[in-house]
Amino acid sequence: MPDHLKGLLITGLGVLLIVPDSLFVRLIDASALTIAFWRSLLTAGTIALGVLVFQGPGAFRAILRLGPGIWLYIVSIGITGFLFVLAVSLTSVANVVFILAAMPAFAALLSWIFLGEGLSRRTAITIATVVFGIGIIAFGSGETAHASLAGDLVALTVAVVFAVALTTARKLKASSMVPAIPIGYFGAAIVLFPFAEPMSVPDGDWIWIALHGGVFIAGATAFISLGPRYLPSAEVALLILVESVLAPLLAWVVLAENPGRWALVGGALVLGALAVSNAMALRERRRVRAAPGTSVPQPLPPRRNGAGRD
């Protein structure tokens, strides 16, 4: 199978697995802390088992030898898992996924500030458009059912913390950050345990708990992390944007949660700006690939699970 087709299939599967993430949070009749505990614990266990099977215990030792910076990545990953669940419990699914879609723009801005990476005019325009789109989403939260400014701020925090994780991964330049992910999630589960009520989940919801963390999130993390091995990062980023379109539609169909006009307008700005930016970067990359010594425009990096480069 050609690498490009393999990359499309792997990344596409990862995107499909991440789509129901927010829906699971709504379907499980438990507190946000309890859901976040099980989501973190089961995702950590599944990914850790996968790392042990395919890479061996040495992968964990190798990742911890990267120095203090790896702990910033680990803590960031652990925090985002809990805050995502909290955001979905406080505001609409559409608001959460549209705001999270802005993470690559924040990552580009942080890379410019802390890593000295160039900030092209295209990227600067994208960041400005994304911020404007988020402002529209927040503005409409008071008029949209299930939406709230507090939840929007939590979602924005998730996007920024994920951007910190991605910027840290770029600084460390490790070949794979996947072994760090279960460490972060295990840490989050330990911190959440005293505040959660793990056994308060209704009998009929245990299947959602198991599927949520143990199958869907763990699988999405693995597949989306593998995607960049076979596809340019711009193509991976464009595919991941599909999740931001499908997740609100799924919530609309299953939960009858209308995203509202402001979320749709703001979300369209965010997704449109990112899609155009990455499509332009991909086109330029293909154009100059055969020209030695030519500077290749960098796409805005993919977001969500597996924030490190694999």
GIGI-V271924 format. One record per backbone hydrogen bond with DSSP energy under -1.0 kcal/mol. CO is the residue of the C=O (numbers start at 1). NH is the residue of the N-H. Records with the same first field share a line. If there is no record, write none. Layout:
# GIGI-V271924
CO=NH, NH
This chain:
# GIGI-V271924
2=6
3=7
4=8
5=9
6=10
7=11
8=12
9=13
10=14
11=15
12=16
13=17
14=18
15=19
18=21
20=24
21=25
22=26
23=27
24=28
28=30
31=35
32=36
33=37
34=38
35=39
36=40
37=41
38=42
39=43
40=44
41=45
42=46
43=47
44=48
45=49
46=50
47=51
48=52
49=53
50=54
51=55, 56
56=59
57=61
58=62
59=63
60=64
63=66
67=70
68=71
69=73
70=74
71=75
72=76
73=77
74=78
75=79
76=80
77=81
78=82
79=83
80=84
81=85
82=86
83=87
84=88
85=89
87=91
92=96
93=97
94=98
95=99
96=100
97=101
99=102
100=103
102=105, 106
103=107
104=108
105=109
106=110
107=111
108=112
109=113
110=114
111=115, 117
120=124
121=125
122=126
123=127
124=128
125=129
126=130
127=131
128=132
129=133
130=134
131=135
132=136
133=137
134=138
135=139
136=140
138=141
140=143
144=147
148=152
149=153
150=154
151=155
152=156
153=157
154=158
155=159
156=160
157=161
158=162
159=163
160=164
161=165
162=166
163=167
164=168
165=169
166=170
167=171
168=172
169=173
177=180
178=181
180=184
181=185
182=186
183=187
184=188
185=189
186=190
187=191
188=192
189=193
192=195, 196
197=200
202=205
203=206
205=209
206=210
207=211
208=212
209=213
210=214
211=215, 216
212=217
215=219
216=220
217=221
218=222
219=223
220=224
221=225
222=226
223=227
226=229
227=230, 231
232=236
233=237
234=238
235=239
236=240
237=241
239=242
240=243
242=246
243=247
245=249
246=250
247=251
248=252
249=253
250=254
251=255, 257
260=264
261=265
262=266
263=267
264=268
265=269
266=270
267=271
268=272
269=273
270=274
271=275
272=276
273=277
274=278
275=279
276=280
277=281
278=282
279=283
280=284
281=285
282=286
283=287
284=288
288=291
291=294
